[in-house]
Amino acid sequence: MARTLVLVTMLTLVLGGCASPAPPAPAGEQVARFTVQGGKRVAGPDRVEVSPGRAVRLEVTSDTADELHVHGYDKEVELTAGQPGSVSFTADVPGLFEVELHHSGTKLTQLRVGA
């Protein structure tokens, strides 16, 4: 886990110039970080498992501008190339949901909310 965090931080700094690292997660918030290069996910989990009622933040750094979209929750955010973008919400709808980048069609991960 520490290696992944170091890699994501290094990639964020390289892709985003001298951008400062992401703010720490509030207590109890589950954070999943992703890196996209050339239209493909190169860092981040295939599936994010979350307990119902938990606060979630999905953070994405892409080498091209795009739009992060969480299906089922209709959460979205425009991504600027090389800069981390994130969406935060409470996972209060159970089920399995696709998370994708709309413009490129890149499937980023699946969000599974359930016990």
N, C-alpha and C positions, 0 to 999 in steps of 0.2 A: 504494500500500500504506500509506504514512504517513497519507494522508487517511482511509482506512478505519479505521485504528487510532485516530486522533483522534476520528472519528465514533462508533465503538463505545465508546470511553472516555467521551465526553460523554454518550451515551445511558445508559450504565451509571450514571453519577453522577446524571443526572436521574431515571431510573427507580428507582434504589436509594438516594436521598437522598444522603448524603455518604459512601457506601461507598468503601473504598479500592480502587484498581485491582487487577486480577487479578495474582497472583504471576507473575514471569517464568518462561518455560518452561525446564526443565532442558536442558542441552546435548543436541542431537539429537532432542528431542521436537518433533513437528509439531503446531502448535496451529491450530485453526479456531474462530473466534468467530462467534456468531449472535445476532441480536436478533429477537424475535417480538413483534408488536403486533397486537391484534385478530385473533389466530388465523392471522396470515400472517407469513412470514419477510420482514423488511425489511432485513436485513443478513446477509451470509455467503454463501459460495459454493454454487452448485448441486451441485457434486460436489467431494469431497475425494479427491485421488489420493495414495496412500501406497505406498511400497516395502515389501515383506514384511520383517518383523522390526523395523520402525520403531515407536518409541513415539509414541502419538497422544493428544491431549487435545481433546475437543470441548466447548466452553464455550458455554452458552446463557443469555441473559437474556430472560425473557418477562414481559409485563405481567400475566399471570395464572398462578396455580399450575398445574402440570402435571407430567408425568413424561417425561423424556428417555429414549428407548430406542434402542439400536443392535442391529438385527436381525443374526443370525448370530453375534454375540459375546455376546448376552444380557447386555449391560451396560445398566444403567439407574440413574437418579438422580431423586429427587423435586426439582422446581423450586419455589422460593418466589417469588411475584410480586415483580418488581423487583430480585431478587438473582441474581447469576450463579451457575449451577450447572454442574458439569463432570463428565465421565467420562473416565478415563485408562486406557489399556491398550496392549498390544503388538499390533500388526497382524500376527498370524502365521497368519491363515486367509485364503488368496487368494479373491478373488471380488468381486462387486458387492452391496452391502448397503444397505438402506433405513435411514435414521435419521429417527425421527419423534417427535412429542409424542403420547403415548398418549391422554390425555383429550380433547384437541381434534381428534385425527386429523391434525394438521398434518404434512405431509411436509417435513422440514427440509432434508435433503440426501441424497446418495448417497455412500457410502464405497466407493471402488474400491481394493482391495489387489492389487497385481500389478506385474510388471516393465514 
